[in-house]
Amino acid sequence: MRKTLILGLGLLSSLLFIIPARYIYVCKIMGNCAPISNTPIDWSTSLRLMDGDSMLLKGFDHFNFDKNSISPDLSLNNQDFLDQIASYLKANPTKHLTITGLYRNAEKGKSSGIYENLGIARANTIRDFLVQRGIDVKRISLDHAAIVGEDLKMPLRFDLFEPTPEGYDEAGDLAKTQFRFDNMTFSDANFEFNSDVFKPGNAFNIWADSVLTYFDNNVDKSLTIIGHTDNLGTVQYNQDLGLRRAQSAKAFFEKSGLETTISTTTKGEKSPIASNTTETGRQKNRRVNFVIR
C-alpha cells in the first residue's frame, strides 16, 4: 500500500513538472499555442479586407479614433494590417482599394481641412499610411458613411475592386470618388436642394484657397468642373442641373481671380457612386467634381 502511494506521488510530481515544461517549450519557445481568451473573437466586428464576397484578411483590431479626431492611435496589429494590404496590392497591380471612413452622429456636420466630413478625413489618413508603404494614391478611392449612435467600434471598411473599362471617364480617371487635391469632390451641401446657387462651405473654401496658390505656380494646368445629380427628375433636367451647378462653381473661381482655363461639363445622373434607392445614396450622387489636369 505504501509502495503504491509512493509511486502515485512520484507520477503526480512528474506530471506537475512535465505539463509546465511542455507548455513553455510548445507555446513560449515554438509559438504553437493559440492565445487564450475568455472572450471569443466576433468575426462580424473584427477588421477585415474584402474582395467582393471573399474575405482576404480577418481578425484584426479596428483602428481607434477618439471623438472628433481623424488620426488613430496605431497599434502593432493595425500596422500589420496595413503592411499586409500594401503587400497584397503590390502583388496584385490590377486591384484597387476603397477605404470607407465612418463618423459618429455627434460628428455630423464637422469638417476637417479640405474634407467635408470626418469620415473622409479618417479614410484619407489611412490612405496616407498606405502611400507611405509604396502604394500609388490613384489606386485608393475614398468613401464615407454615418453611423447610428456614438459607439464607433468599426470606423473603417476596406474593399478591394478591379476597375472595368466602363469605370473610367474620358480622361482616364476613375469614376469613383478620389477626394484628392487634384481630383476633389464636394457634395450638394454647397447647394440648396434643386438649386444651382453655389454656397461654398468651409471645407471648399480651404481647398479653393489652396487651388488659387497652386495655379499661381502651375500656369500650364487647367481645371475641369463636372456636375452630377441623383436620378430624381428627368434625364434631361438632371443633365441641365449638373451643368448649371458646374457653371456656378466656375463663376465662383472667376470672381476669386483664378486665371486659368476652366471648363465645365455634366454627367447628370449617369455616373452614380451610390444607390439612388436611399436618401443617403442620392445625397452622395448629388455632387460636383473638380479635376486639375
Sequence and secondary structure as in RCSB ss.txt:
>XXXX:A:sequence
MRKTLILGLGLLSSLLFIIPARYIYVCKIMGNCAPISNTPIDWSTSLRLMDGDSMLLKGFDHFNFDKNSISPDLS
LNNQDFLDQIASYLKANPTKHLTITGLYRNAEKGKSSGIYENLGIARANTIRDFLVQRGIDVKRISLDHAAIVGE
DLKMPLRFDLFEPTPEGYDEAGDLAKTQFRFDNMTFSDANFEFNSDVFKPGNAFNIWADSVLTYFDNNVDKSLTI
IGHTDNLGTVQYNQDLGLRRAQSAKAFFEKSGLETTISTTTKGEKSPIASNTTETGRQKNRRVNFVIR
>XXXX:A:secstr
 HHHHHHHHHHHHHHHHHHHHHHIIIIIIS  S    SS   TTTSEEEEETTEEEEEEE      TT SS    
HHHHHHHHHHHHHHHH TT EEEEEEEE GGGTT  BTTBSSHHHHHHHHHHHHHHHTT  GGGEEEEEEE SSS
  S  EEEEEE   GGGB TTS BSS   BTTEEEEEGGGB TT   B   HHHHHHHHHHHHHHHH TT  EEE
EEE  SSS HHHHHHHHHHHHHHHHHHHHHTT  S EEEEEEETSS SS TTSHHHHHHHSEEEEEE 
